[in-house]
């Protein structure tokens, strides 16, 4: 299951990040988005969603949300 199918307000644990882009992996890691970390979908918009990772809130697009498996 990926973030696109996650319920708003429910906390999930990241199982895996599925991307071949090493720069994107490094960016997500710097945000605290990696395997074993909790993530919560706060809200959804047309082009993506707002997530809470650690103490931050971030807007991510649907393509990135598909790559984050929970």
PDB file of N, CA, C, O and CB in Angstrom:
ATOM      1  N   UNK A   1       0.859  -1.176   0.000  1.00  0.00           N
ATOM      2  CA  UNK A   1       0.000   0.000   0.000  1.00  0.00           C
ATOM      3  C   UNK A   1       0.901   1.234   0.000  1.00  0.00           C
ATOM      4  O   UNK A   1       1.938   1.256   0.663  1.00  0.00           O
ATOM      5  CB  UNK A   1      -0.975   0.001   1.235  1.00  0.00           C
ATOM      6  N   UNK A   2       0.496   2.257  -0.748  1.00  0.00           N
ATOM      7  CA  UNK A   2       1.271   3.494  -0.768  1.00  0.00           C
ATOM      8  C   UNK A   2       0.472   4.640  -0.146  1.00  0.00           C
ATOM      9  O   UNK A   2      -0.674   4.454   0.263  1.00  0.00           O
ATOM     10  CB  UNK A   2       1.682   3.848  -2.209  1.00  0.00           C
ATOM     11  N   UNK A   3       1.079   5.818  -0.079  1.00  0.00           N
ATOM     12  CA  UNK A   3       0.433   6.949   0.583  1.00  0.00           C
ATOM     13  C   UNK A   3      -0.848   7.410  -0.097  1.00  0.00           C
ATOM     14  O   UNK A   3      -1.695   8.029   0.547  1.00  0.00           O
ATOM     15  CB  UNK A   3       1.384   8.093   0.656  1.00  0.00           C
ATOM     16  N   UNK A   4      -1.005   7.122  -1.381  1.00  0.00           N
ATOM     17  CA  UNK A   4      -2.231   7.536  -2.074  1.00  0.00           C
ATOM     18  C   UNK A   4      -3.467   6.837  -1.511  1.00  0.00           C
ATOM     19  O   UNK A   4      -4.571   7.378  -1.577  1.00  0.00           O
ATOM     20  CB  UNK A   4      -2.112   7.248  -3.571  1.00  0.00           C
ATOM     21  N   UNK A   5      -3.290   5.651  -0.965  1.00  0.00           N
ATOM     22  CA  UNK A   5      -4.426   4.915  -0.423  1.00  0.00           C
ATOM     23  C   UNK A   5      -4.508   5.006   1.104  1.00  0.00           C
ATOM     24  O   UNK A   5      -5.324   4.318   1.717  1.00  0.00           O
ATOM     25  CB  UNK A   5      -4.344   3.463  -0.846  1.00  0.00           C
ATOM     26  N   UNK A   6      -3.685   5.835   1.713  1.00  0.00           N
ATOM     27  CA  UNK A   6      -3.684   5.980   3.176  1.00  0.00           C
ATOM     28  C   UNK A   6      -4.850   6.857   3.637  1.00  0.00           C
ATOM     29  O   UNK A   6      -5.294   7.752   2.918  1.00  0.00           O
ATOM     30  CB  UNK A   6      -2.345   6.582   3.659  1.00  0.00           C
ATOM     31  N   UNK A   7      -5.331   6.584   4.839  1.00  0.00           N
ATOM     32  CA  UNK A   7      -6.396   7.396   5.437  1.00  0.00           C
ATOM     33  C   UNK A   7      -5.798   8.660   6.038  1.00  0.00           C
ATOM     34  O   UNK A   7      -4.700   8.639   6.596  1.00  0.00           O
ATOM     35  CB  UNK A   7      -7.167   6.592   6.519  1.00  0.00           C
ATOM     36  N   UNK A   8      -6.530   9.752   5.917  1.00  0.00           N
ATOM     37  CA  UNK A   8      -6.094  11.007   6.536  1.00  0.00           C
ATOM     38  C   UNK A   8      -6.141  10.875   8.050  1.00  0.00           C
ATOM     39  O   UNK A   8      -7.090  10.321   8.605  1.00  0.00           O
ATOM     40  CB  UNK A   8      -6.977  12.193   6.067  1.00  0.00           C
ATOM     41  N   UNK A   9      -5.112  11.386   8.713  1.00  0.00           N
ATOM     42  CA  UNK A   9      -5.084  11.415  10.165  1.00  0.00           C
ATOM     43  C   UNK A   9      -4.573  10.151  10.836  1.00  0.00           C
ATOM     44  O   UNK A   9      -4.385  10.143  12.052  1.00  0.00           O
ATOM     45  CB  UNK A   9      -6.427  11.694  10.657  1.00  0.00           C
ATOM     46  N   UNK A  10      -4.343   9.093  10.090  1.00  0.00           N
ATOM     47  CA  UNK A  10      -3.865   7.838  10.666  1.00  0.00           C
ATOM     48  C   UNK A  10      -2.351   7.731  10.473  1.00  0.00           C
ATOM     49  O   UNK A  10      -1.836   8.029   9.395  1.00  0.00           O
ATOM     50  CB  UNK A  10      -4.588   6.621  10.020  1.00  0.00           C
ATOM     51  N   UNK A  11      -1.648   7.307  11.513  1.00  0.00           N
ATOM     52  CA  UNK A  11      -0.193   7.170  11.442  1.00  0.00           C
ATOM     53  C   UNK A  11       0.185   5.808  10.860  1.00  0.00           C
ATOM     54  O   UNK A  11      -0.372   4.781  11.247  1.00  0.00           O
ATOM     55  CB  UNK A  11       0.441   7.351  12.840  1.00  0.00           C
ATOM     56  N   UNK A  12       1.121   5.816   9.943  1.00  0.00           N
ATOM     57  CA  UNK A  12       1.640   4.608   9.307  1.00  0.00           C
ATOM     58  C   UNK A  12       3.149   4.564   9.480  1.00  0.00           C
ATOM     59  O   UNK A  12       3.779   5.585   9.755  1.00  0.00           O
ATOM     60  CB  UNK A  12       1.257   4.557   7.804  1.00  0.00           C
ATOM     61  N   UNK A  13       3.723   3.390   9.319  1.00  0.00           N
ATOM     62  CA  UNK A  13       5.168   3.224   9.333  1.00  0.00           C
ATOM     63  C   UNK A  13       5.637   3.014   7.891  1.00  0.00           C
ATOM     64  O   UNK A  13       5.080   2.183   7.173  1.00  0.00           O
ATOM     65  CB  UNK A  13       5.595   2.024  10.252  1.00  0.00           C
ATOM     66  N   UNK A  14       6.640   3.751   7.471  1.00  0.00           N
ATOM     67  CA  UNK A  14       7.179   3.622   6.122  1.00  0.00           C
ATOM     68  C   UNK A  14       7.897   2.277   6.004  1.00  0.00           C
ATOM     69  O   UNK A  14       8.789   1.966   6.793  1.00  0.00           O
ATOM     70  CB  UNK A  14       8.146   4.803   5.788  1.00  0.00           C
ATOM     71  N   UNK A  15       7.500   1.500   5.024  1.00  0.00           N
ATOM     72  CA  UNK A  15       8.127   0.198   4.797  1.00  0.00           C
ATOM     73  C   UNK A  15       9.263   0.299   3.796  1.00  0.00           C
ATOM     74  O   UNK A  15      10.296  -0.353   3.945  1.00  0.00           O
ATOM     75  CB  UNK A  15       7.097  -0.812   4.311  1.00  0.00           C
ATOM     76  N   UNK A  16       9.060   1.136   2.759  1.00  0.00           N
ATOM     77  CA  UNK A  16      10.042   1.193   1.681  1.00  0.00           C
ATOM     78  C   UNK A  16       9.799   2.430   0.827  1.00  0.00           C
ATOM     79  O   UNK A  16       8.675   2.923   0.732  1.00  0.00           O
ATOM     80  CB  UNK A  16       9.983  -0.086   0.815  1.00  0.00           C
ATOM     81  N   UNK A  17      10.865   2.922   0.209  1.00  0.00           N
ATOM     82  CA  UNK A  17      10.764   3.994  -0.777  1.00  0.00           C
ATOM     83  C   UNK A  17      11.145   3.376  -2.115  1.00  0.00           C
ATOM     84  O   UNK A  17      12.265   2.891  -2.276  1.00  0.00           O
ATOM     85  CB  UNK A  17      11.691   5.235  -0.412  1.00  0.00           C
ATOM     86  N   UNK A  18      10.223   3.387  -3.078  1.00  0.00           N
ATOM     87  CA  UNK A  18      10.476   2.778  -4.388  1.00  0.00           C
ATOM     88  C   UNK A  18      10.790   3.850  -5.419  1.00  0.00           C
ATOM     89  O   UNK A  18       9.890   4.375  -6.074  1.00  0.00           O
ATOM     90  CB  UNK A  18       9.265   1.941  -4.844  1.00  0.00           C
ATOM     91  N   UNK A  19      12.072   4.173  -5.561  1.00  0.00           N
ATOM     92  CA  UNK A  19      12.497   5.109  -6.583  1.00  0.00           C
ATOM     93  C   UNK A  19      13.918   4.770  -7.007  1.00  0.00           C
ATOM     94  O   UNK A  19      14.725   4.303  -6.204  1.00  0.00           O
ATOM     95  CB  UNK A  19      12.405   6.564  -6.074  1.00  0.00           C
ATOM     96  N   UNK A  20      14.210   5.009  -8.271  1.00  0.00           N
ATOM     97  CA  UNK A  20      15.551   4.760  -8.795  1.00  0.00           C
ATOM     98  C   UNK A  20      16.399   6.022  -8.753  1.00  0.00           C
ATOM     99  O   UNK A  20      17.587   5.975  -9.073  1.00  0.00           O
ATOM    100  CB  UNK A  20      15.474   4.228 -10.225  1.00  0.00           C
ATOM    101  N   UNK A  21      15.813   7.147  -8.364  1.00  0.00           N
ATOM    102  CA  UNK A  21      16.498   8.432  -8.342  1.00  0.00           C
ATOM    103  C   UNK A  21      17.245   8.612  -7.015  1.00  0.00           C
ATOM    104  O   UNK A  21      16.625   8.825  -5.973  1.00  0.00           O
ATOM    105  CB  UNK A  21      15.493   9.586  -8.559  1.00  0.00           C
ATOM    106  N   UNK A  22      18.559   8.527  -7.060  1.00  0.00           N
ATOM    107  CA  UNK A  22      19.374   8.627  -5.843  1.00  0.00           C
ATOM    108  C   UNK A  22      19.261  10.007  -5.193  1.00  0.00           C
ATOM    109  O   UNK A  22      19.299  10.127  -3.968  1.00  0.00           O
ATOM    110  CB  UNK A  22      20.838   8.326  -6.165  1.00  0.00           C
ATOM    111  N   UNK A  23      19.124  11.036  -6.011  1.00  0.00           N
ATOM    112  CA  UNK A  23      18.980  12.400  -5.477  1.00  0.00           C
ATOM    113  C   UNK A  23      17.666  12.533  -4.704  1.00  0.00           C
ATOM    114  O   UNK A  23      17.625  13.166  -3.648  1.00  0.00           O
ATOM    115  CB  UNK A  23      19.035  13.447  -6.625  1.00  0.00           C
ATOM    116  N   UNK A  24      16.614  11.948  -5.221  1.00  0.00           N
ATOM    117  CA  UNK A  24      15.323  11.961  -4.537  1.00  0.00           C
ATOM    118  C   UNK A  24      15.401  11.174  -3.231  1.00  0.00           C
ATOM    119  O   UNK A  24      14.858  11.608  -2.215  1.00  0.00           O
ATOM    120  CB  UNK A  24      14.224  11.381  -5.446  1.00  0.00           C
ATOM    121  N   UNK A  25      16.066  10.028  -3.247  1.00  0.00           N
ATOM    122  CA  UNK A  25      16.257   9.253  -2.018  1.00  0.00           C
ATOM    123  C   UNK A  25      16.983  10.067  -0.962  1.00  0.00           C
ATOM    124  O   UNK A  25      16.598  10.051   0.207  1.00  0.00           O
ATOM    125  CB  UNK A  25      17.034   7.970  -2.309  1.00  0.00           C
ATOM    126  N   UNK A  26      18.028  10.779  -1.360  1.00  0.00           N
ATOM    127  CA  UNK A  26      18.794  11.607  -0.428  1.00  0.00           C
ATOM    128  C   UNK A  26      17.932  12.727   0.131  1.00  0.00           C
ATOM    129  O   UNK A  26      18.000  13.033   1.321  1.00  0.00           O
ATOM    130  CB  UNK A  26      20.036  12.190  -1.117  1.00  0.00           C
ATOM    131  N   UNK A  27      17.118  13.343  -0.726  1.00  0.00           N
ATOM    132  CA  UNK A  27      16.234  14.418  -0.280  1.00  0.00           C
ATOM    133  C   UNK A  27      15.227  13.905   0.743  1.00  0.00           C
ATOM    134  O   UNK A  27      15.028  14.525   1.787  1.00  0.00           O
ATOM    135  CB  UNK A  27      15.502  15.042  -1.476  1.00  0.00           C
ATOM    136  N   UNK A  28      14.593  12.774   0.444  1.00  0.00           N
ATOM    137  CA  UNK A  28      13.620  12.204   1.375  1.00  0.00           C
ATOM    138  C   UNK A  28      14.272  11.823   2.699  1.00  0.00           C
ATOM    139  O   UNK A  28      13.683  12.009   3.763  1.00  0.00           O
ATOM    140  CB  UNK A  28      12.947  10.982   0.754  1.00  0.00           C
ATOM    141  N   UNK A  29      15.486  11.291   2.631  1.00  0.00           N
ATOM    142  CA  UNK A  29      16.209  10.923   3.841  1.00  0.00           C
ATOM    143  C   UNK A  29      16.481  12.159   4.695  1.00  0.00           C
ATOM    144  O   UNK A  29      16.394  12.099   5.922  1.00  0.00           O
ATOM    145  CB  UNK A  29      17.527  10.213   3.486  1.00  0.00           C
ATOM    146  N   UNK A  30      16.809  13.275   4.049  1.00  0.00           N
ATOM    147  CA  UNK A  30      17.077  14.507   4.793  1.00  0.00           C
ATOM    148  C   UNK A  30      15.819  15.033   5.489  1.00  0.00           C
ATOM    149  O   UNK A  30      15.913  15.735   6.495  1.00  0.00           O
ATOM    150  CB  UNK A  30      17.638  15.575   3.855  1.00  0.00           C
ATOM    151  N   UNK A  31      14.651  14.696   4.954  1.00  0.00           N
ATOM    152  CA  UNK A  31      13.390  15.085   5.591  1.00  0.00           C
ATOM    153  C   UNK A  31      13.006  14.149   6.731  1.00  0.00           C
ATOM    154  O   UNK A  31      12.115  14.457   7.522  1.00  0.00           O
ATOM    155  CB  UNK A  31      12.274  15.117   4.562  1.00  0.00           C
ATOM    156  N   UNK A  32      13.678  13.010   6.810  1.00  0.00           N
ATOM    157  CA  UNK A  32      13.332  11.998   7.809  1.00  0.00           C
ATOM    158  C   UNK A  32      12.393  10.948   7.269  1.00  0.00           C
ATOM    159  O   UNK A  32      11.785  10.199   8.033  1.00  0.00           O
ATOM    160  CB  UNK A  32      12.714  12.647   9.011  1.00  0.00           C
ATOM    161  N   UNK A  33      12.271  10.888   5.962  1.00  0.00           N
ATOM    162  CA  UNK A  33      11.364   9.949   5.292  1.00  0.00           C
ATOM    163  C   UNK A  33      12.161   8.736   4.826  1.00  0.00           C
ATOM    164  O   UNK A  33      12.718   8.744   3.728  1.00  0.00           O
ATOM    165  CB  UNK A  33      10.636  10.629   4.086  1.00  0.00           C
ATOM    166  N   UNK A  34      12.218   7.696   5.654  1.00  0.00           N
ATOM    167  CA  UNK A  34      12.920   6.461   5.320  1.00  0.00           C
ATOM    168  C   UNK A  34      12.279   5.308   6.064  1.00  0.00           C
ATOM    169  O   UNK A  34      11.448   5.523   6.947  1.00  0.00           O
ATOM    170  CB  UNK A  34      14.426   6.563   5.660  1.00  0.00           C
ATOM    171  N   UNK A  35      12.651   4.099   5.723  1.00  0.00           N
ATOM    172  CA  UNK A  35      12.045   2.892   6.295  1.00  0.00           C
ATOM    173  C   UNK A  35      12.081   2.912   7.818  1.00  0.00           C
ATOM    174  O   UNK A  35      13.093   3.242   8.437  1.00  0.00           O
ATOM    175  CB  UNK A  35      12.759   1.645   5.778  1.00  0.00           C
ATOM    176  N   UNK A  36      10.940   2.547   8.400  1.00  0.00           N
ATOM    177  CA  UNK A  36      10.839   2.460   9.851  1.00  0.00           C
ATOM    178  C   UNK A  36      10.329   3.721  10.523  1.00  0.00           C
ATOM    179  O   UNK A  36      10.024   3.697  11.716  1.00  0.00           O
ATOM    180  CB  UNK A  36      12.157   2.120  10.411  1.00  0.00           C
ATOM    181  N   UNK A  37      10.228   4.812   9.798  1.00  0.00           N
ATOM    182  CA  UNK A  37       9.766   6.072  10.378  1.00  0.00           C
ATOM    183  C   UNK A  37       8.249   6.202  10.249  1.00  0.00           C
ATOM    184  O   UNK A  37       7.671   5.761   9.256  1.00  0.00           O
ATOM    185  CB  UNK A  37      10.462   7.266   9.699  1.00  0.00           C
ATOM    186  N   UNK A  38       7.602   6.806  11.251  1.00  0.00           N
ATOM    187  CA  UNK A  38       6.163   7.049  11.141  1.00  0.00           C
ATOM    188  C   UNK A  38       5.862   8.217  10.205  1.00  0.00           C
ATOM    189  O   UNK A  38       6.627   9.179  10.123  1.00  0.00           O
ATOM    190  CB  UNK A  38       5.566   7.322  12.522  1.00  0.00           C
ATOM    191  N   UNK A  39       4.742   8.115   9.505  1.00  0.00           N
ATOM    192  CA  UNK A  39       4.287   9.176   8.600  1.00  0.00           C
ATOM    193  C   UNK A  39       2.766   9.259   8.693  1.00  0.00           C
ATOM    194  O   UNK A  39       2.089   8.238   8.815  1.00  0.00           O
ATOM    195  CB  UNK A  39       4.750   8.908   7.116  1.00  0.00           C
ATOM    196  N   UNK A  40       2.240  10.463   8.637  1.00  0.00           N
ATOM    197  CA  UNK A  40       0.796  10.683   8.712  1.00  0.00           C
ATOM    198  C   UNK A  40       0.358  11.561   7.557  1.00  0.00           C
ATOM    199  O   UNK A  40       0.963  12.604   7.310  1.00  0.00           O
ATOM    200  CB  UNK A  40       0.398  11.324  10.063  1.00  0.00           C
ATOM    201  N   UNK A  41      -0.695  11.152   6.837  1.00  0.00           N
ATOM    202  CA  UNK A  41      -1.290  11.998   5.804  1.00  0.00           C
ATOM    203  C   UNK A  41      -2.250  12.951   6.507  1.00  0.00           C
ATOM    204  O   UNK A  41      -3.226  12.519   7.121  1.00  0.00           O
ATOM    205  CB  UNK A  41      -2.028  11.142   4.694  1.00  0.00           C
ATOM    206  N   UNK A  42      -1.968  14.246   6.414  1.00  0.00           N
ATOM    207  CA  UNK A  42      -2.789  15.247   7.095  1.00  0.00           C
ATOM    208  C   UNK A  42      -3.969  15.667   6.231  1.00  0.00           C
ATOM    209  O   UNK A  42      -5.095  15.774   6.718  1.00  0.00           O
ATOM    210  CB  UNK A  42      -1.948  16.472   7.460  1.00  0.00           C
ATOM    211  N   UNK A  43      -3.713  15.902   4.952  1.00  0.00           N
ATOM    212  CA  UNK A  43      -4.794  16.284   4.047  1.00  0.00           C
ATOM    213  C   UNK A  43      -4.413  15.933   2.621  1.00  0.00           C
ATOM    214  O   UNK A  43      -3.251  15.665   2.315  1.00  0.00           O
ATOM    215  CB  UNK A  43      -5.112  17.790   4.169  1.00  0.00           C
ATOM    216  N   UNK A  44      -5.416  15.942   1.757  1.00  0.00           N
ATOM    217  CA  UNK A  44      -5.203  15.653   0.338  1.00  0.00           C
ATOM    218  C   UNK A  44      -5.636  16.858  -0.486  1.00  0.00           C
ATOM    219  O   UNK A  44      -6.617  17.534  -0.175  1.00  0.00           O
ATOM    220  CB  UNK A  44      -5.983  14.377  -0.100  1.00  0.00           C
ATOM    221  N   UNK A  45      -4.876  17.103  -1.543  1.00  0.00           N
ATOM    222  CA  UNK A  45      -5.238  18.111  -2.525  1.00  0.00           C
ATOM    223  C   UNK A  45      -5.314  17.420  -3.876  1.00  0.00           C
ATOM    224  O   UNK A  45      -5.024  16.229  -3.988  1.00  0.00           O
ATOM    225  CB  UNK A  45      -4.213  19.298  -2.544  1.00  0.00           C
ATOM    226  N   UNK A  46      -5.701  18.160  -4.892  1.00  0.00           N
ATOM    227  CA  UNK A  46      -5.852  17.572  -6.221  1.00  0.00           C
ATOM    228  C   UNK A  46      -4.550  16.974  -6.737  1.00  0.00           C
ATOM    229  O   UNK A  46      -4.561  15.886  -7.314  1.00  0.00           O
ATOM    230  CB  UNK A  46      -6.355  18.615  -7.197  1.00  0.00           C
ATOM    231  N   UNK A  47      -3.428  17.665  -6.540  1.00  0.00           N
ATOM    232  CA  UNK A  47      -2.165  17.210  -7.108  1.00  0.00           C
ATOM    233  C   UNK A  47      -1.270  16.444  -6.157  1.00  0.00           C
ATOM    234  O   UNK A  47      -0.183  16.021  -6.552  1.00  0.00           O
ATOM    235  CB  UNK A  47      -1.424  18.362  -7.619  1.00  0.00           C
ATOM    236  N   UNK A  48      -1.691  16.249  -4.913  1.00  0.00           N
ATOM    237  CA  UNK A  48      -0.837  15.554  -3.958  1.00  0.00           C
ATOM    238  C   UNK A  48      -1.436  15.541  -2.562  1.00  0.00           C
ATOM    239  O   UNK A  48      -2.656  15.538  -2.396  1.00  0.00           O
ATOM    240  CB  UNK A  48       0.529  16.195  -3.920  1.00  0.00           C
ATOM    241  N   UNK A  49      -0.567  15.533  -1.562  1.00  0.00           N
ATOM    242  CA  UNK A  49      -1.049  15.508  -0.188  1.00  0.00           C
ATOM    243  C   UNK A  49      -0.051  16.178   0.756  1.00  0.00           C
ATOM    244  O   UNK A  49       1.116  16.369   0.414  1.00  0.00           O
ATOM    245  CB  UNK A  49      -1.313  14.066   0.256  1.00  0.00           C
ATOM    246  N   UNK A  50      -0.523  16.525   1.929  1.00  0.00           N
ATOM    247  CA  UNK A  50       0.298  17.079   2.984  1.00  0.00           C
ATOM    248  C   UNK A  50       0.550  15.971   3.993  1.00  0.00           C
ATOM    249  O   UNK A  50      -0.386  15.330   4.470  1.00  0.00           O
ATOM    250  CB  UNK A  50      -0.377  18.320   3.649  1.00  0.00           C
ATOM    251  N   UNK A  51       1.822  15.750   4.318  1.00  0.00           N
ATOM    252  CA  UNK A  51       2.182  14.691   5.251  1.00  0.00           C
ATOM    253  C   UNK A  51       2.957  15.271   6.428  1.00  0.00           C
ATOM    254  O   UNK A  51       3.577  16.330   6.330  1.00  0.00           O
ATOM    255  CB  UNK A  51       3.010  13.602   4.544  1.00  0.00           C
ATOM    256  N   UNK A  52       2.903  14.552   7.535  1.00  0.00           N
ATOM    257  CA  UNK A  52       3.680  14.895   8.710  1.00  0.00           C
ATOM    258  C   UNK A  52       4.740  13.833   8.917  1.00  0.00           C
ATOM    259  O   UNK A  52       4.434  12.650   9.064  1.00  0.00           O
ATOM    260  CB  UNK A  52       2.778  15.033   9.958  1.00  0.00           C
ATOM    261  N   UNK A  53       5.997  14.272   8.928  1.00  0.00           N
ATOM    262  CA  UNK A  53       7.136  13.386   9.164  1.00  0.00           C
ATOM    263  C   UNK A  53       7.962  14.037  10.265  1.00  0.00           C
ATOM    264  O   UNK A  53       8.393  15.183  10.139  1.00  0.00           O
ATOM    265  CB  UNK A  53       7.994  13.148   7.846  1.00  0.00           C
ATOM    266  N   UNK A  54       8.175  13.298  11.339  1.00  0.00           N
ATOM    267  CA  UNK A  54       8.877  13.830  12.508  1.00  0.00           C
ATOM    268  C   UNK A  54       8.150  15.092  12.961  1.00  0.00           C
ATOM    269  O   UNK A  54       6.955  15.030  13.248  1.00  0.00           O
ATOM    270  CB  UNK A  54      10.387  14.131  12.186  1.00  0.00           C
ATOM    271  N   UNK A  55       8.831  16.233  13.034  1.00  0.00           N
ATOM    272  CA  UNK A  55       8.190  17.466  13.492  1.00  0.00           C
ATOM    273  C   UNK A  55       7.825  18.405  12.357  1.00  0.00           C
ATOM    274  O   UNK A  55       7.491  19.564  12.602  1.00  0.00           O
ATOM    275  CB  UNK A  55       9.090  18.180  14.454  1.00  0.00           C
ATOM    276  N   UNK A  56       7.881  17.924  11.107  1.00  0.00           N
ATOM    277  CA  UNK A  56       7.617  18.788   9.970  1.00  0.00           C
ATOM    278  C   UNK A  56       6.414  18.358   9.163  1.00  0.00           C
ATOM    279  O   UNK A  56       5.983  17.206   9.206  1.00  0.00           O
ATOM    280  CB  UNK A  56       8.810  18.838   9.088  1.00  0.00           C
ATOM    281  N   UNK A  57       5.881  19.323   8.422  1.00  0.00           N
ATOM    282  CA  UNK A  57       4.786  19.057   7.482  1.00  0.00           C
ATOM    283  C   UNK A  57       5.271  19.405   6.097  1.00  0.00           C
ATOM    284  O   UNK A  57       5.884  20.451   5.881  1.00  0.00           O
ATOM    285  CB  UNK A  57       3.497  19.867   7.843  1.00  0.00           C
ATOM    286  N   UNK A  58       4.988  18.513   5.150  1.00  0.00           N
ATOM    287  CA  UNK A  58       5.486  18.687   3.800  1.00  0.00           C
ATOM    288  C   UNK A  58       4.379  18.407   2.795  1.00  0.00           C
ATOM    289  O   UNK A  58       3.531  17.541   3.014  1.00  0.00           O
ATOM    290  CB  UNK A  58       6.690  17.775   3.546  1.00  0.00           C
ATOM    291  N   UNK A  59       4.393  19.151   1.687  1.00  0.00           N
ATOM    292  CA  UNK A  59       3.490  18.886   0.573  1.00  0.00           C
ATOM    293  C   UNK A  59       4.241  18.023  -0.429  1.00  0.00           C
ATOM    294  O   UNK A  59       5.336  18.380  -0.862  1.00  0.00           O
ATOM    295  CB  UNK A  59       2.976  20.216  -0.089  1.00  0.00           C
ATOM    296  N   UNK A  60       3.661  16.897  -0.795  1.00  0.00           N
ATOM    297  CA  UNK A  60       4.278  16.032  -1.792  1.00  0.00           C
ATOM    298  C   UNK A  60       3.281  15.766  -2.915  1.00  0.00           C
ATOM    299  O   UNK A  60       2.070  15.752  -2.696  1.00  0.00           O
ATOM    300  CB  UNK A  60       4.757  14.700  -1.153  1.00  0.00           C
ATOM    301  N   UNK A  61       3.805  15.558  -4.113  1.00  0.00           N
ATOM    302  CA  UNK A  61       2.913  15.295  -5.245  1.00  0.00           C
ATOM    303  C   UNK A  61       2.508  13.823  -5.280  1.00  0.00           C
ATOM    304  O   UNK A  61       3.054  12.998  -4.547  1.00  0.00           O
ATOM    305  CB  UNK A  61       3.591  15.692  -6.572  1.00  0.00           C
ATOM    306  N   UNK A  62       1.551  13.511  -6.137  1.00  0.00           N
ATOM    307  CA  UNK A  62       1.019  12.148  -6.208  1.00  0.00           C
ATOM    308  C   UNK A  62       2.066  11.133  -6.648  1.00  0.00           C
ATOM    309  O   UNK A  62       2.045   9.988  -6.198  1.00  0.00           O
ATOM    310  CB  UNK A  62      -0.157  12.102  -7.157  1.00  0.00           C
ATOM    311  N   UNK A  63       2.975  11.539  -7.518  1.00  0.00           N
ATOM    312  CA  UNK A  63       4.020  10.618  -7.990  1.00  0.00           C
ATOM    313  C   UNK A  63       4.923  10.210  -6.839  1.00  0.00           C
ATOM    314  O   UNK A  63       5.292   9.041  -6.730  1.00  0.00           O
ATOM    315  CB  UNK A  63       4.855  11.265  -9.118  1.00  0.00           C
ATOM    316  N   UNK A  64       5.283  11.144  -5.986  1.00  0.00           N
ATOM    317  CA  UNK A  64       6.123  10.842  -4.835  1.00  0.00           C
ATOM    318  C   UNK A  64       5.341  10.020  -3.800  1.00  0.00           C
ATOM    319  O   UNK A  64       5.892   9.112  -3.178  1.00  0.00           O
ATOM    320  CB  UNK A  64       6.653  12.146  -4.202  1.00  0.00           C
ATOM    321  N   UNK A  65       4.064  10.345  -3.622  1.00  0.00           N
ATOM    322  CA  UNK A  65       3.224   9.600  -2.685  1.00  0.00           C
ATOM    323  C   UNK A  65       3.101   8.130  -3.110  1.00  0.00           C
ATOM    324  O   UNK A  65       3.014   7.246  -2.258  1.00  0.00           O
ATOM    325  CB  UNK A  65       1.826  10.246  -2.590  1.00  0.00           C
ATOM    326  N   UNK A  66       3.094   7.871  -4.405  1.00  0.00           N
ATOM    327  CA  UNK A  66       3.056   6.493  -4.902  1.00  0.00           C
ATOM    328  C   UNK A  66       4.327   5.728  -4.572  1.00  0.00           C
ATOM    329  O   UNK A  66       4.286   4.510  -4.398  1.00  0.00           O
ATOM    330  CB  UNK A  66       2.833   6.485  -6.400  1.00  0.00           C
ATOM    331  N   UNK A  67       5.450   6.421  -4.485  1.00  0.00           N
ATOM    332  CA  UNK A  67       6.741   5.774  -4.255  1.00  0.00           C
ATOM    333  C   UNK A  67       6.966   5.425  -2.787  1.00  0.00           C
ATOM    334  O   UNK A  67       7.847   4.625  -2.471  1.00  0.00           O
ATOM    335  CB  UNK A  67       7.859   6.670  -4.741  1.00  0.00           C
ATOM    336  N   UNK A  68       6.177   6.018  -1.881  1.00  0.00           N
ATOM    337  CA  UNK A  68       6.345   5.762  -0.453  1.00  0.00           C
ATOM    338  C   UNK A  68       5.378   4.665  -0.044  1.00  0.00           C
ATOM    339  O   UNK A  68       4.164   4.870  -0.005  1.00  0.00           O
ATOM    340  CB  UNK A  68       6.111   7.055   0.389  1.00  0.00           C
ATOM    341  N   UNK A  69       5.933   3.494   0.260  1.00  0.00           N
ATOM    342  CA  UNK A  69       5.115   2.334   0.636  1.00  0.00           C
ATOM    343  C   UNK A  69       4.976   2.264   2.152  1.00  0.00           C
ATOM    344  O   UNK A  69       5.943   2.426   2.896  1.00  0.00           O
ATOM    345  CB  UNK A  69       5.734   1.020   0.091  1.00  0.00           C
ATOM    346  N   UNK A  70       3.744   2.017   2.585  1.00  0.00           N
ATOM    347  CA  UNK A  70       3.455   1.933   4.025  1.00  0.00           C
ATOM    348  C   UNK A  70       2.865   0.587   4.368  1.00  0.00           C
ATOM    349  O   UNK A  70       2.556   0.326   5.531  1.00  0.00           O
ATOM    350  CB  UNK A  70       2.497   3.050   4.460  1.00  0.00           C
TER     351      UNK A  70
END
